[in-house]
Amino acid sequence: MSILTRKLGQTGLEVSAIGLGCWAIGGPFLLRGMQDGWGEVDDDESARAINRAVDLGVTFFDTADVYGTGRSERVLGRALRNRRDAVVIATKFGYTYDEVRKEITGTDTSAAYVQRACEASLARLGTDYIDLYQMHVGDLDAAAAEDVFAELESLVDKGMIRSYGWSTDDQERARRLAGRRGTAAVQFAMNVLSDAPGMIEVCEESGLAGLARSPLAMGLLTGKFTAESRLPADDVRASGHSWVSYFRDGRPDQDSLDRLSAIREILTSAGRTLAQGALAWILARSDQMIPIPGFKSIAQAEENAAALERGPLTPAQLGEIDALLAR
């Protein structure tokens, strides 16, 4: 069985066309006094899920130092200890945090901090290089970003990282990565309910990989939620953060549920689950795109990985979805 792959920008690295996002496996942590995690998590289950995904052909994992204030990186590093050469690891920096209080405390993108953050991530991941190191602060101004890029190029020269990128939803910021030595990817929010054609255009023009954050709309596109669903207070979707989409105070957004209902039949074509159909839509949008769905269990990792076998939706199906969603 051949696994669908994608190029990671101009790095020469090839990765599975679907990666796994490791935010949820970091467990609970706080941002501005509100929950920023996805509830309690079992580290052993997370490690087993990671290894099961690798067995099924997943070779790309995306985490951040701040997820669980270090916990996600530690779990990922432990899980992949004996398989490091078989995978590509991406992580992020830029937010400061208190590991004891499990809380995000601010941001720091100074050259000295970037170096320290990289060293700390390398130690937690148990590796001597990071394949893709991404700036996590999405709204950094142009002058500050230039300083960060210079430091990242220095880390490439030192062999601490192989490439770098930026997690930002802003097209002009993403364009600043184009043509620079060592750049590989831009990460942004995108799913079948919330397309990002401008960001895809930047990726295709610049030869950057597009890492689709929230490809399952914070879990809404799994189909397991109804209007009656209520999420617990320790879940980011019930946190009250203004930026949380598709859920309001732990309740699924009715408009999103209605739109999902309209396209359900297309997404579940050819024996796909709803989540697999949502991932197949992203794969069909552009050869530059790599969705990175999250997981907390072996079953979720298996379902995400199985989408690799089924491949992208067809251009005709993309057109049908656009028509049904009136865009």
Secondary structure, 3 states (H helix, E strand, C coil): CCCCEEECCCCCCEEECCCEECCHHHCCCEECCEECCECCCCHHHHHHHHHHHHHCCCCEEECCCCCCCCHHHHHHHHHCCCCHHHCEEEEEECEEEECCCCEEEEECCCHHHHHHHHHHHHHHHCCCCECEEEECCCCCCHHHHHHHHHHHHHHHHCCCECCEEEECCCHHHHHCCCCCCCEEEEEEECECCECCHHHHHHHHHHCCEEEEECCCHHHHHHCCCCCCCCCCCCEHHHCCCCCCCCEECCEECHHHHHHHHHHHHHHCHHHCCHHHHHHHHHHHHCCCEEECCECCCHHHHHHHHHHHHHCCCCHHHHHHHHHHCCC
